[in-house]
Amino acid sequence: MSFQLHKLYYGDYGESKNGAADISTQQTNKAEWPLWEVFIRSKQGLDHKHVGSLHAADAAMAIENARDVYTRRMEGVSIWVVESKHIHASNPDEAEALYDPANDKAYRHPTFYDLPDEVKYM
């Protein structure tokens, strides 16, 4: 009796029959890695921007994979990863009801204030 053992390390996908990496999304394994959303803060920017998604076993692996995939040319200075199941968003179909009350609050937009000439860049 002969067994062939092939050990995969994280990041490895194995080989398909044609020699190419097998990265198919259809998995028979029930223990699928969770999906993570990746946000990168660039050197020029002050805020993090969503750059994509990836699968990883945990947050540390997600950060390492995000670094490898999304910051190949040293674009970023900070990486955030958030498990997709923890992101909640408003429904675009309900946007009118959600944002309509803000139009009644004129004080949120200080367009009626006169600024002195000494105040610059405001």
C-alpha positions as CSV (number, residue, x, y, z in Angstrom):
1,M,0.0,0.0,0.0
2,S,1.5,3.4,-1.0
3,F,0.4,6.9,0.1
4,Q,1.5,10.1,-1.4
5,L,1.7,12.9,1.1
6,H,1.9,16.6,0.0
7,K,2.1,19.2,2.7
8,L,0.7,22.7,1.8
9,Y,1.8,25.8,3.6
10,Y,-0.4,28.8,4.0
11,G,-0.5,30.7,0.7
12,D,0.0,27.5,-1.3
13,Y,-2.8,26.3,-3.5
14,G,-1.4,23.1,-4.7
15,E,-1.2,21.9,-8.3
16,S,-4.0,21.0,-10.6
17,K,-3.7,18.3,-13.3
18,N,-2.4,20.8,-15.9
19,G,0.4,22.1,-13.7
20,A,-1.2,25.5,-12.9
21,A,-2.1,26.6,-9.4
22,D,-5.5,25.4,-8.4
23,I,-7.3,28.5,-6.9
24,S,-10.8,27.5,-7.6
25,T,-13.4,29.0,-5.3
26,Q,-15.4,25.8,-5.1
27,Q,-14.2,24.0,-2.0
28,T,-15.5,20.8,-0.6
29,N,-14.0,21.5,2.8
30,K,-16.5,22.8,5.3
31,A,-13.9,24.8,7.2
32,E,-13.6,27.6,4.7
33,W,-11.5,30.6,5.7
34,P,-13.5,33.8,6.4
35,L,-13.6,36.8,4.0
36,W,-11.7,39.9,5.1
37,E,-12.0,43.4,3.8
38,V,-8.7,45.3,3.4
39,F,-8.2,49.0,3.9
40,I,-4.8,50.7,3.1
41,R,-3.6,54.2,4.2
42,S,-1.3,55.6,1.6
43,K,1.7,57.8,2.3
44,Q,0.0,60.8,0.9
45,G,-3.4,60.2,2.4
46,L,-4.9,60.6,5.9
47,D,-7.6,58.1,5.6
48,H,-7.8,54.4,4.9
49,K,-9.3,53.4,1.5
50,H,-10.9,50.0,0.7
51,V,-8.7,48.2,-1.7
52,G,-10.2,44.7,-1.9
53,S,-11.0,41.5,-0.1
54,L,-9.2,38.2,0.7
55,H,-9.6,35.0,2.6
56,A,-7.5,34.2,5.6
57,A,-7.6,32.1,8.7
58,D,-7.2,34.9,11.2
59,A,-6.4,38.6,11.4
60,A,-2.6,38.2,11.5
61,M,-2.7,36.1,8.3
62,A,-5.1,38.6,6.7
63,I,-2.6,41.5,7.4
64,E,0.3,39.5,6.0
65,N,-1.6,38.5,2.9
66,A,-2.9,42.1,2.4
67,R,0.6,43.4,2.6
68,D,1.8,40.9,0.0
69,V,-1.2,41.4,-2.3
70,Y,-2.1,45.1,-2.0
71,T,1.2,46.9,-1.1
72,R,3.7,45.4,-3.5
73,R,5.3,48.8,-4.4
74,M,5.5,50.2,-0.8
75,E,2.2,52.2,-1.3
76,G,0.9,51.9,2.2
77,V,1.9,53.0,5.7
78,S,-1.0,51.3,7.5
79,I,-3.2,48.3,6.9
80,W,-6.6,47.6,8.4
81,V,-8.4,44.3,7.9
82,V,-12.0,43.7,9.0
83,E,-13.8,40.4,8.8
84,S,-16.6,40.9,6.3
85,K,-19.3,39.6,8.6
86,H,-18.7,42.5,11.0
87,I,-19.4,45.2,8.4
88,H,-23.0,46.5,8.4
89,A,-24.2,48.9,5.8
90,S,-27.3,51.0,5.0
91,N,-29.6,49.9,2.3
92,P,-29.2,52.2,-0.8
93,D,-33.0,51.8,-1.5
94,E,-33.7,53.4,1.9
95,A,-31.3,56.3,1.4
96,E,-34.0,59.0,1.0
97,A,-35.5,58.2,4.3
98,L,-32.2,57.9,6.0
99,Y,-30.6,61.2,4.8
100,D,-33.7,63.3,4.4
101,P,-33.7,64.7,8.0
102,A,-30.3,66.2,7.5
103,N,-31.7,68.7,4.9
104,D,-33.7,70.4,7.7
105,K,-30.6,71.3,9.7
106,A,-29.1,74.4,8.1
107,Y,-26.6,74.8,11.0
108,R,-24.7,71.7,9.7
109,H,-23.5,73.8,6.7
110,P,-22.0,77.1,7.9
111,T,-22.7,79.0,4.7
112,F,-24.2,82.0,6.4
113,Y,-21.1,83.0,8.5
114,D,-18.9,85.9,7.6
115,L,-15.3,85.1,8.1
116,P,-12.7,87.8,8.8
117,D,-10.0,88.3,6.2
118,E,-7.4,87.2,8.7
119,V,-8.8,83.7,8.8
120,K,-7.2,81.7,5.9
121,Y,-7.8,78.2,4.7
122,M,-11.1,77.5,6.5
